[in-house]
Amino acid sequence: MAHDFPLFGDPHGGSSPELSREAVLAAVEARLISTFGEPGGRAAVTFLGADRIEVLRFGPDAEGLVRYATLGMSAAPMADPTSPVADQVRGPRVELVLTVRGGRDSVLRTLATFAATPQVEGLVVAPGGSLDLGSPLWDGAPFTSVLAAEPGGLVEDLELAEPADPVRFLPLLPMTPNEAGWKRVHGAAALHERWLDQGTDLRDPDRRGVRLD
């Protein structure tokens, strides 16, 4: 799987009971439920060398929108890629949220794969970066990658006990192969501008790629 996030080193350090995996993930799930309501389904995937990742399904809502949210990625912080050792308490923590009109449940494993990349590949997933699966995000999808958008607009940041960073919920925006290639050259902001200028519905599972010439 291709990506353009930085790499980080080996984990090191400890954490308090308030920041245990169980405590953090219970708080994350509570925040998701308070935002979207009770999940209508959930799936779990475990990758070699990584802890269990769940994906929760919420909706459809009144607009027919289905939200898929990861649960497990934020159990440990991602490390600063410039640091020689990783801190198990301090560092960015995120979960991923994908919104698809009508839903596409075959995306569940894709999201779990993306959520496991900090553990498996040593990545810091941050707004403006992208993840490329190299194959359709779900069965028949015209998209093979996603752009990580800014947090806070869909799910409010979750504050944790100090000195831990808050958990941020990053929306994922599907990209066609051409959009992903154009973004690598021109940047995330320029692609966002193209989407806005052309009135792109990024939640449409069948949308066509925007004009890039």
Residue pairs with C-beta under 8 A, 6 or more apart in sequence:
1 113
1 117
1 121
1 131
1 132
1 133
1 134
2 131
2 132
2 134
2 145
3 117
3 121
3 123
3 129
3 130
3 131
3 132
4 129
4 130
4 184
5 117
5 123
5 124
5 125
5 126
5 129
5 131
6 81
6 123
6 124
7 81
7 121
7 122
7 123
7 124
8 78
8 79
8 80
8 81
8 83
8 86
8 118
8 122
8 123
8 124
9 79
9 83
9 84
9 85
9 86
9 122
10 85
10 86
11 76
11 79
11 86
11 88
12 85
12 86
12 87
12 88
13 85
13 86
13 87
13 88
13 89
14 88
14 89
15 88
15 89
15 164
16 89
16 161
17 23
18 160
18 161
19 89
19 160
19 161
19 164
21 51
21 75
21 76
24 74
24 75
24 93
24 160
24 167
25 71
25 72
25 74
25 75
27 158
27 160
27 167
28 71
28 74
28 95
28 158
28 167
29 56
29 71
31 155
31 156
31 158
31 167
31 169
32 39
32 56
32 58
32 69
32 71
32 95
32 155
32 169
33 39
35 154
35 155
35 156
36 58
36 59
36 61
36 67
36 69
37 58
38 58
39 56
39 57
39 58
40 57
40 58
40 59
41 56
41 57
41 105
42 54
42 55
42 56
42 57
42 71
43 54
43 55
43 57
43 108
43 109
43 112
44 52
44 53
44 54
44 55
44 112
45 52
45 53
45 54
45 55
45 108
45 109
45 112
45 113
45 116
46 52
46 53
47 53
47 112
47 113
47 116
47 119
47 120
48 120
49 119
49 120
50 116
50 119
50 120
51 72
51 75
51 119
52 72
53 70
53 71
53 72
53 73
53 112
53 115
53 116
54 70
54 71
54 72
54 112
55 68
55 69
55 70
55 71
55 108
55 111
55 112
55 115
56 68
56 69
56 70
56 71
57 66
57 67
57 68
57 103
57 105
57 108
58 66
58 67
58 68
58 69
59 65
59 66
59 67
59 103
60 66
60 102
60 103
63 101
64 101
64 102
65 99
65 100
65 101
65 203
66 99
66 100
66 101
66 102
66 103
66 104
67 97
67 98
67 99
68 97
68 98
68 99
68 100
68 107
68 108
68 111
69 95
69 96
69 97
69 98
69 155
69 169
70 95
70 96
70 97
70 111
70 112
70 114
70 115
71 95
72 115
73 93
73 94
73 95
73 96
73 115
73 116
73 118
73 125
74 93
74 94
74 95
74 167
76 88
76 93
76 118
76 119
77 86
77 87
77 88
77 89
77 90
77 91
77 92
77 93
77 164
77 165
78 91
78 92
78 93
78 94
78 118
78 123
78 124
78 125
79 85
79 86
79 87
79 91
79 124
80 86
80 91
80 124
81 124
89 163
89 164
90 163
90 164
90 165
91 165
92 124
92 126
92 165
92 168
93 160
93 164
93 165
93 166
93 167
93 168
94 125
94 126
94 151
94 167
94 168
94 169
94 170
95 115
95 167
95 168
95 169
95 170
96 111
96 114
96 115
96 125
96 148
96 169
96 170
96 172
97 154
97 155
97 169
97 170
97 171
97 172
98 107
98 111
98 146
98 171
98 172
98 174
99 154
99 171
99 203
100 107
100 138
100 203
100 205
101 201
101 203
101 204
101 205
102 205
104 137
104 138
104 139
104 141
104 205
105 138
106 138
106 139
107 137
107 138
107 141
110 133
110 137
110 138
111 172
113 133
114 125
114 131
114 133
114 146
114 172
117 123
117 125
117 131
118 124
118 125
125 131
125 148
125 170
126 148
126 170
127 148
127 149
127 150
127 151
127 170
127 188
128 147
128 148
128 187
128 188
128 189
129 147
129 148
129 188
130 145
130 146
130 147
130 148
130 175
130 180
130 183
130 184
130 188
131 145
131 146
131 148
132 144
132 145
132 180
133 144
133 145
134 144
135 144
136 142
136 143
136 144
137 143
137 144
137 145
137 146
137 174
138 205
141 174
141 205
142 176
142 206
142 207
142 208
142 209
143 174
143 175
143 176
144 175
144 176
144 177
144 180
145 174
145 175
145 177
145 180
146 172
146 173
146 174
146 175
147 172
147 173
147 175
147 180
147 183
147 188
147 191
148 170
148 171
148 172
148 173
149 170
149 171
149 172
149 173
150 170
150 171
151 157
151 168
151 169
151 170
151 171
152 168
153 171
154 169
154 171
155 169
157 166
157 167
157 168
157 169
158 166
158 167
158 168
158 169
159 166
160 166
160 167
173 195
173 202
174 202
175 183
175 191
176 208
176 209
178 209
178 212
179 191
179 209
179 210
179 212
182 190
182 191
182 194
182 212
183 190
183 191
194 200
194 210
194 211
194 212
195 202
195 210
198 210
198 211
200 207
200 210
201 207
